[in-house]
């Protein structure tokens, strides 16, 4: 039995008001003051519902459509009702996992590392795409823009996806810091779009001059919305970075944790599961290797030391 609930957000055309809110400085993460984790077991609520949260890497409507069948598949494999939920920001998804309101979640790489530092967020599996478990941050401009590098964008307008995004904020802020710059010192104005497809549309529709986006979302839009994606051009590629994981609260009861992990790892061997994976543009789920997210962790530490952490 599948239940679903999702909030709707405005279209990219409404994003222009965000440009009035210029980028703001962020406090550094204090890695030395991480609270010790409690012991115990986190069980499902009395209604026995598995609540699956999906970070808004894509804007809500396509995200809901893509992950609805995955939630239904998990429901059938574990014989428990599944509710698909979505927060408006990556931080909201992390908080849902931390509180136990979300049983399992698909999160971005940087929020995973933040959650792991915060409360021990645990990665169950990661998707494999093109035989790999990595992805990239793409710096994009409009197709008729003559810029050829980040340095060419000084004084322009820029779109970040989410304050905690790896490819949509952490990576470009890190690149700026290597130039001795910050978003405030380098760009005229910045905005948050809260989804990578929104960032691509913002550049395609000239709402902003440039953006940094998830390479997998860009590939997805080249297939699903070529009339939009072909209006932008990639000028720099940063990475590779370990891919976005499927996560749980570390205190989730062991039997359920193993059930979720096994259901996802075995999907590609099931005809229906394999079809759902193809729709998600995923080959299969695999167990994450040690050190998969080290390149992102390096950026996090560097930016924290320079007071630029998300």
N, C-alpha and C positions, 0 to 999 in steps of 0.2 A: 504494500500500500504506500503510495507516494503522496506527500503533501508538499505544497510549494508556496512560498511567499517572497515577494521582491518589491523594493521601492523603485519608482521611476524617477529618472533625473532629466533635466532639460537638455535640449539639443545644443550642438556646438555653437549655433548662432547666438545663443544667449550668453556665450562666454565673454563677450567683449567687456562686460562690467567687471570681470575679474582683473582686467588690465589696470584698473584704477587702484587696485590693491597691490602695490609694488612688493617685491620680495622682501622678506623679513629675516633677520638674523636668527639663528637657532642655537640653543644652548648645547654645549658639548656633552656627550654621554660620559658618565663617570664609571669607567669599567672597574674601579676599585671598590665600589660600594654596591655590589650585587647581593641582594638578600639571599640567605640560605633557603633551599627549597624544603617545603613541608613533606612529611612522609604520610603515606596512606593510599587510598584508592578512590578514584573518581568514577562513580557509577552513572548510568543513564538516569534521567529523571523518572518519576513514577509512571509517566505515560509511555516509557520504553521507546521513545522516538530518537532516532539518530538524526542530529541536526548537522547538515553539511553546509559550511560557509565557503563562499568563493570570493576571493579578492577581486576588485574591479579593475583587472588588467585591461579587459574590454569594457565598454559601456554596458549598462545593465541588461538591455533587451537581448543582444546577441549572446552575452554570457549566460543568461537564463536558458535560452534555447539550447545552447551547446551542452550545458551541464545537467539539464533536466533528465536526459536519458541515462547519464552516468549515475545520478542519484537513484533512479529507478532500478538500475542494474544492481547496485549495492543493496538496495532494499530486497530484491529477489534472492540474492546470494546469501544474505544474512537472515532472511525471513523476519525482518523488522521494518516498521515504517520509517521512512526517511523524509525529512523536511529540508528543502533547499532554501537557504537564506543568503542574503548578501548585504554587506555593510557599504557605506558610502566611501570609506577610506580604508587604507591598509591597517591603520592603527585600530580602527573599530573591529576589524577581523581578529587581530591579535588579542584584543580585550575579550572577545567572545570565546576564543579558545582558552585564554587564561582563566576565565570565570567558570568554564564548563558549559556555557550556554551553547557553544558549538562543539560537537563531538569530534568532528574531523573538518579540516579546511585545506583549501588550495591557496597558498600564499606566495607572495613574491620573495625573491632571495633575501633581500636586505631585511624586510620585516621578519623573516624566519630567524636570521641571525640576531635581530633585536629581541625577538621572543625567546630565543634560546638563552640569551644573556639575562633576560628579565625573569623568566620562570622555568627555564629548561625545556621550552617547546621542542618537541621531538619530531624529526623527519621520518616518516614511514617509508615512502617511496618517492622516486622522481620519474618524470616522463623521459622517454628516449625519443628523439626526433632526428631524422637523417642519420641514424646510427650513433648519435652523440647525446651527451647529457649537459651540453653547454649552449649558451646563446650570447647575444651581443647587444650593446647599446649603439644605436645608429643616430648620428647627428644629421638631421634632414633640413633642407630649405626648399622653397618653391622651385619648380623645375626651371623657371626662367631667371632665377637668382644666380648671379655670377660668383658668389662666394665659393671658396674652395677649401676653407678650413675654419676651425673655431675662431682663430684670431681675426678673420675677416668680419665677424659678427659683432665686433665691439660697437656699443651704442645702439644695438637693434633691440627688438622685442623677442621674447623667448618663452616657450611653454614647457613647464615641467609637468609630469603626469600626477604624481602624488608625493607628499613630503617624505615618505619612507621608501619610495621606489628606488630600486637599484639602477636599472637602465634609464629611467625617466628623471632621476635627480642626482643620486649618489655619484654615478659615473661622470656626468658633465660637471658637477661641482668639484669633483676630484681633478678633472682636467683643467678647470679654471685655476684651482689652487696651485697646480704645477706651473702656471703662468704668473703666479703671484697675484691672482685676482680672486674676487668673490662675485656672486651673482649681482650684488648691489653695486659693486664698483665697475663691473664690466658691461652689464646690459642697461638699457634705458628703462625698460619695464619688463616684468615677468608675470606669469600667470600659472595657476594649477588647473589642469583640465580634468583630473581624476580618472582618466582612462587613456590608454595609449592610442586607441583609434580616434578618440577626440583630439589628441595632440596632432595626429596626422591630418585630420580634417581642418584643424586650426591653421596649419601651414598651407594646405591645399587651397583654403578659402581666404588666405592672406589676413587672417585675424592676427597672426604673429609671423615674424620673419623666419623663425627656426624653432626646432624642438629636438629633444632626445627621446627616442622610442625603442621599445622592445623589438628586436629583429624578427621574432616569431610572429608578433602581431602584424608587422609590416608585410611579411610573407603571406599571412592569412588574408590581409586586405588586397594584396596583389591578385589573389584568386577570387575573393568574394566581392570586392569593390574596386576593380581596376581603374574605373573612371576617376576615383579619388586618389588612390595610391600612386598612379602614374603622373599626378600633378606635382609630386615631390621628388627630390633627388637626394641621395645619400652622399654627404661630403666627407664624413669621417666615420670609422668603425672602431669601437672600443670593446675590449674583451680578449679572450672568451671569459665568461662567468658561468659558474655552476647554475644549473637550471632551477626553476621554481619547484619546490617540493610540496607533497601532500603531508600535512602535519596533524599532530594530536597533542593534547595536554599530556605531559609525562606521567601523570597520576591516573590516566584512564585505565580502567580495569583491563588486566592482561589478556583475558579471553577475547574481549571485544577488539582490543588493539591488534591482536594476531589475526582475528577474523577479517578486519578491514584490510590489513596488509596483504593477506593471502588472496582475498577477492580481487584486489587491484593487480597483484603480480601475475595472477592466472588469467586475466582478461583476454590477452592476445591469443590464448589457446581455445577460447570459446567463440563460436561464429558470431553470436550477437555482440559479445564483448569486443571482438575485433572490429566489427562495423562501427560501434560507438567510438572506439579509439581512432578509426580513420576519420570520422566526422570531426573529432577534436584535433586532427592532424598530429596524432601521437602514434608511434609504432607499438610501444608497450611501456609498461611501468617496470622499473628495476630498482634494486636496493642501492642507495647512494654510496659511492666510494669515499673512503677517507680523503680529506683534503679537497673535496669537490668545490667548496665555497671559499677556499683560501684567498683567491684574488679579490673577492668582495670584502673579506675580513681585513685584508691589507688596506683597502681604501677607507674602511670604517675607522681603523686605528689611526691612520694618517690624518683624517679629517677631524677626529676627536682631539688629537694632539694640537691641531691648528684652530680649534674652536669652531669648526664648521660642520660638526656631525648633525644628522637629522634629529 
